Amino acid sequence: MKTFLLTAAAVVCASSVPVIANAADWQPTRPIEFIASAGAGGGTDVFARTVQSAINKNKLLSQPVIVSNKGGGSGAEAFVYAKTNAKDPYKVYFGTQDVYLLPIGSKLSYAPSDLTPVISMLFDPFLLWVNPESGITDVASFIEKGKASPNGFKAGGAKAKEADETLVSLIKGATGINVRYVPYKSGSEVAGQLAGKHLDFNVNNPAESMEQWRAGAQRPLCVFSAKRMPGKAVVGEGKSWADIPTCKEAGLNVRPFEQPRTIWLAANMEPGVVEFYKELFRKVTQTPEWKSYIERSVTIPTVMADAELRSFIANDKTGYEEIFSRNGWSSH
């Protein structure tokens, strides 16, 4: 495994989906819907809207692109929507590992086989965040305060039995701190809860908590990556992203844990449609808007498709299955 990895919409009825005469020459002839499997303001929503903006500003498509949010059921709403719109080439689904992770922990009305992987465009690192008013300044004081608290810590994350809660469970196992986990609809909502002192910590991606760090309402303690992040510009508290130690450096023995940003189509899609979107999103990675997003959000640009992506998904899914089984979360 590479990480873990453990790591007014134009909605068209499925009955109106045209038969593709020559998939190799497929081109869209009407508006395309990007469906984000998260609430507005979260990492997946920002990801989808960044891709939309890059396409529009660089005129990569002759048709308009509309973004809609279907974050219900921890994102499962989006993937059930894919199942009910099978073979529709005008609906594109934006997610993370949630497509294949959610069915491990819950009995849902869709399966990963109801979707077709198109491309993974980047990895999002996770950081351990606290509120500065807590008095916690580093990992050592985080562990000390968590163990000393009679009730332990209250943590929040985007969605239940997903990447955030999985990482929180690893922190709990590595530190022995009693942790209560509360799921929210998006990382931006979680950031607001921590800034408002309703949580003791979260494990947000950089972009989801960056503004709160700048405003002095959140503090990053460490990053769950194998090496420090790039970026020498000061962000908050006189520090840059590169000043944040890895969690292993800081004394928190949790393996590197990064989140893929993935794009999918419904199952049984014509090969030419998959190829069209794969090449479209590769073009997006060459645009100024995308490069600015990578720098601004402090993400790791990593494009995977075809056999490489399928292999990554299989390995990542196995890693989560092992953790879910150990935590007693598996629905099987």
C-alpha positions in Angstrom: 0.0 0.0 0.0 1.3 3.5 -0.8 -0.2 5.1 2.3 -3.0 4.5 4.8 -3.7 4.3 3.8 -4.1 3.0 6.6 -5.2 6.1 3.5 -31.0 24.8 -9.9 -29.2 21.8 -11.2 -29.5 20.4 -14.7 -30.5 16.9 -13.5 -31.5 14.6 -16.3 -33.6 11.5 -15.7 -31.9 8.2 -16.3 -34.6 7.3 -18.9 -33.3 10.1 -21.1 -29.7 8.9 -21.2 -28.8 8.5 -24.9 -27.3 5.4 -26.5 -23.7 6.1 -27.3 -23.1 5.0 -30.9 -19.4 5.3 -30.9 -18.0 5.5 -27.4 -14.4 6.2 -28.7 -15.6 9.6 -30.1 -17.9 10.5 -27.2 -18.3 14.2 -26.4 -20.9 15.8 -24.1 -23.8 17.5 -25.8 -25.6 18.9 -22.7 -24.7 20.1 -19.2 -22.7 17.8 -16.8 -23.5 17.4 -13.1 -20.6 17.1 -10.7 -21.9 15.4 -7.5 -19.9 16.0 -4.3 -20.3 13.3 -1.6 -20.2 15.9 1.1 -21.8 19.1 2.4 -20.9 22.6 1.1 -17.5 23.9 2.3 -16.0 20.5 3.0 -12.9 19.1 1.3 -14.8 17.1 -1.4 -17.0 20.1 -2.2 -14.0 22.4 -2.6 -12.3 19.7 -4.7 -15.3 19.5 -7.1 -15.7 23.2 -7.4 -12.0 23.7 -8.1 -12.2 21.2 -11.0 -15.3 23.0 -12.2 -13.6 26.4 -12.1 -10.5 25.1 -13.9 -12.7 23.6 -16.7 -14.7 26.8 -17.1 -11.9 29.3 -17.0 -9.8 27.3 -19.4 -12.7 26.4 -21.7 -11.9 22.7 -21.5 -15.6 21.8 -22.2 -18.2 23.3 -24.6 -20.9 22.4 -22.1 -21.6 23.9 -18.7 -20.8 22.1 -15.4 -23.0 22.2 -12.4 -21.9 21.1 -8.9 -24.5 19.6 -6.5 -24.0 18.3 -3.0 -25.3 14.9 -1.8 -23.6 14.4 1.6 -26.4 12.6 3.4 -25.6 9.2 5.0 -21.9 10.2 5.4 -21.8 10.6 1.6 -23.6 7.4 0.7 -26.4 9.5 -0.7 -24.2 10.4 -3.7 -23.3 6.8 -4.4 -26.9 5.5 -4.1 -27.7 8.3 -6.7 -25.0 6.8 -8.9 -26.7 3.4 -8.7 -30.1 4.8 -9.6 -28.5 6.7 -12.6 -26.6 3.8 -14.1 -25.0 4.4 -17.4 -25.6 8.2 -17.3 -22.4 9.8 -18.7 -23.6 13.3 -17.6 -23.2 12.6 -13.8 -19.7 12.5 -12.3 -19.1 11.6 -8.7 -16.5 13.3 -6.5 -15.4 11.5 -3.3 -12.5 10.1 -1.4 -12.1 6.5 -0.2 -15.7 6.8 1.0 -17.0 4.9 -2.1 -15.5 1.6 -1.0 -15.2 2.4 2.7 -18.8 3.1 3.6 -20.2 -0.3 2.7 -17.6 -1.9 5.0 -19.1 -0.4 8.1 -22.8 -0.1 7.2 -25.4 -2.0 5.2 -26.2 0.3 2.3 -28.3 0.0 -0.8 -25.2 0.4 -3.1 -21.9 -1.5 -3.5 -18.6 -0.2 -4.8 -19.3 -2.2 -8.0 -22.1 0.3 -8.7 -19.4 2.8 -9.7 -16.5 3.0 -12.1 -13.3 4.6 -10.9 -12.0 7.2 -13.3 -9.0 9.0 -11.6 -7.5 10.0 -8.3 -5.9 13.4 -8.5 -4.2 14.1 -5.1 -3.7 13.1 -1.5 -4.9 15.2 1.3 -2.8 15.0 4.5 -4.4 15.0 7.9 -3.3 17.1 10.9 -4.1 16.9 14.6 -5.8 20.2 15.6 -6.7 21.7 19.0 -8.1 25.0 20.2 -5.2 27.2 21.4 -7.3 28.2 24.5 -7.0 24.6 25.7 -3.5 25.3 26.7 -2.2 22.3 24.6 1.0 23.3 22.8 2.3 20.0 21.5 1.6 16.3 21.3 3.1 15.6 24.7 0.7 18.1 26.4 -2.1 16.7 24.3 -1.5 13.2 25.6 -1.0 14.4 29.2 -4.2 16.4 29.3 -6.2 13.7 27.6 -5.2 11.1 30.1 -5.7 13.4 33.0 -9.2 14.3 32.0 -11.9 12.2 33.9 -14.0 12.2 30.7 -11.2 12.0 28.2 -11.6 14.0 25.0 -14.4 14.8 22.6 -13.4 14.6 19.0 -15.2 15.5 15.8 -14.8 14.5 12.2 -16.5 14.5 8.8 -18.8 11.5 8.7 -19.1 8.4 10.8 -17.0 5.2 10.3 -15.0 7.0 7.6 -11.4 8.3 7.3 -11.7 10.8 10.2 -13.2 8.4 12.7 -10.7 5.7 11.6 -7.8 8.0 12.3 -9.3 9.1 15.6 -9.5 5.4 16.6 -5.8 5.0 15.8 -5.0 8.0 18.0 -7.0 6.5 20.8 -5.2 3.2 20.4 -1.7 4.8 20.3 -2.3 7.1 23.3 -4.7 5.3 25.6 -6.9 8.4 25.8 -10.6 7.9 26.2 -12.2 9.5 23.1 -15.8 10.2 22.2 -16.3 10.8 18.5 -19.0 13.0 17.0 -19.6 12.9 13.2 -20.5 16.1 11.2 -21.4 16.7 7.6 -18.2 18.3 6.5 -14.7 19.3 7.6 -15.6 22.9 7.6 -18.4 22.2 10.1 -15.9 20.3 12.3 -13.5 23.3 12.1 -16.2 25.6 13.4 -17.1 23.3 16.2 -13.4 23.2 17.4 -13.0 26.9 17.0 -16.2 27.3 19.1 -14.6 25.1 21.8 -17.3 22.4 21.4 -14.6 19.8 20.7 -11.2 19.0 22.2 -9.6 18.1 18.9 -10.2 17.1 15.3 -8.1 15.6 12.4 -8.9 18.0 9.6 -7.1 18.4 6.3 -5.1 21.7 6.0 -7.6 23.6 3.8 -10.5 22.9 6.1 -8.8 24.5 9.1 -6.4 27.0 7.5 -8.5 30.1 8.1 -9.1 29.2 11.8 -5.3 28.8 12.2 -4.7 32.2 10.7 -7.4 33.7 13.1 -5.8 32.0 16.1 -8.9 29.8 16.7 -7.1 26.5 16.0 -3.6 25.1 16.4 -2.0 22.2 14.4 0.1 19.8 16.5 1.4 17.4 13.9 0.8 16.0 10.5 0.0 12.3 9.8 2.5 12.0 6.9 5.9 10.3 6.4 7.5 13.7 6.0 6.8 17.4 6.7 4.6 19.4 4.4 6.0 22.0 2.0 5.4 25.7 2.4 7.6 28.2 4.1 5.1 31.1 4.1 3.8 32.0 7.6 0.2 30.9 8.1 -0.6 31.2 11.8 1.2 31.8 15.1 4.3 32.8 13.2 4.7 29.3 11.7 4.5 27.8 8.3 3.2 24.3 7.2 6.9 23.2 7.1 7.3 24.0 10.8 4.7 21.4 11.8 6.4 18.1 12.8 5.2 14.8 11.6 3.2 13.0 14.3 5.9 10.3 14.6 8.5 13.1 15.1 6.2 14.6 17.8 5.9 11.3 19.7 2.5 10.1 18.4 3.1 6.7 16.9 0.4 6.5 14.2 1.2 5.4 10.7 1.1 7.8 7.8 -2.5 8.5 6.9 -3.5 10.4 3.8 -6.8 10.8 2.0 -7.2 10.3 -1.8 -9.5 12.6 -3.8 -11.2 10.4 -6.3 -13.6 10.8 -9.2 -16.1 8.2 -10.4 -18.8 7.4 -12.9 -21.7 5.0 -12.6 -21.1 1.3 -13.3 -21.1 -0.3 -16.8 -20.0 3.0 -18.5 -18.8 2.9 -22.1 -15.0 2.8 -22.2 -14.9 5.9 -24.3 -16.8 7.9 -21.7 -14.3 6.9 -19.0 -11.4 7.8 -21.3 -13.0 11.2 -22.1 -13.3 12.1 -18.4 -9.9 10.7 -17.5 -8.2 12.9 -20.1 -10.3 15.9 -19.2 -9.2 15.7 -15.6 -5.6 15.2 -16.6 -5.9 18.5 -18.5 -7.3 20.1 -15.3 -4.0 19.2 -13.5 -2.1 21.4 -15.9 -4.2 24.5 -15.4 -3.1 27.5 -13.2 -6.3 27.1 -11.1 -5.4 23.5 -10.2 -1.7 24.4 -9.4 -2.9 27.3 -7.2 -5.3 24.9 -5.4 -2.5 22.4 -4.7 -0.3 25.1 -3.3 -3.1 26.8 -1.3 -4.6 23.6 0.2 -1.2 22.0 0.9 -2.1 18.8 -0.8 0.0 16.2 -2.5 -0.5 16.0 -6.3 -0.7 12.3 -7.2 -2.5 11.3 -10.3 -3.6 7.6 -10.6 -5.8 5.9 -13.2 -6.4 2.5 -14.8 -4.6 -0.5 -13.3 -2.6 1.7 -10.8 -5.8 3.2 -9.4 -7.6 -0.2 -9.2 -4.6 -1.7 -7.4 -4.5 1.2 -4.9 -8.3 0.9 -4.2 -8.0 -2.8 -3.6 -5.1 -2.4 -1.2 -6.6 0.6 0.6 -9.9 -1.2 1.0 -8.1 -4.2 2.6 -6.4 -1.9 5.1 -9.6 -0.4 6.2 -11.3 -3.8 6.4 -8.6 -4.9 8.9 -9.1 -1.8 11.1 -12.9 -2.0 10.9 -12.7 -5.6 12.0 -10.4 -4.8 14.8 -12.7 -2.0 16.0 -15.8 -4.1 15.7 -17.3 -1.7 13.1 -17.7 -4.2 10.2 -21.2 -4.7 8.9 -20.4 -8.2 7.7 
